[in-house]
Amino acid sequence: MKAKEFDRKFDSDEEDIINDLDLSSAKRVNQVQKRVNVDFPVWMIESLDKEASRLGVTRQSIIKVWLAERLETQQSHHA
């Protein structure tokens, strides 16, 4: 497929390009995972679980999102 045709399909709300992509070797930049262990007080775990349940996500997801938001805020203040 030519680039112009791909761009047209990408910009169109009516056509899906996912079948035109080779995702077998796709990698998420800066998304290499490294496991860490963090101890939280029980009250904090309970609050995290309550908020995660309210949002319909996992505890791990909410921790990641909140930490990412905080780090982005810190970076923008120091830039």
ChimeraX attribute file (.defattr): number of C-alpha atoms within 10 A of each C-alpha:
attribute: neighborCount
match mode: 1-to-1
recipient: residues
	/A:1	6
	/A:2	6
	/A:3	8
	/A:4	9
	/A:5	10
	/A:6	14
	/A:7	11
	/A:8	12
	/A:9	15
	/A:10	14
	/A:11	12
	/A:12	11
	/A:13	8
	/A:14	7
	/A:15	10
	/A:16	11
	/A:17	13
	/A:18	9
	/A:19	7
	/A:20	10
	/A:21	9
	/A:22	8
	/A:23	9
	/A:24	6
	/A:25	5
	/A:26	8
	/A:27	9
	/A:28	6
	/A:29	6
	/A:30	6
	/A:31	7
	/A:32	7
	/A:33	6
	/A:34	5
	/A:35	5
	/A:36	5
	/A:37	5
	/A:38	5
	/A:39	7
	/A:40	9
	/A:41	7
	/A:42	9
	/A:43	9
	/A:44	11
	/A:45	13
	/A:46	13
	/A:47	12
	/A:48	17
	/A:49	17
	/A:50	13
	/A:51	15
	/A:52	17
	/A:53	13
	/A:54	9
	/A:55	10
	/A:56	11
	/A:57	12
	/A:58	14
	/A:59	17
	/A:60	11
	/A:61	12
	/A:62	18
	/A:63	13
	/A:64	12
	/A:65	11
	/A:66	11
	/A:67	12
	/A:68	12
	/A:69	12
	/A:70	12
	/A:71	12
	/A:72	12
	/A:73	11
	/A:74	11
	/A:75	10
	/A:76	9
	/A:77	8
	/A:78	7
	/A:79	5
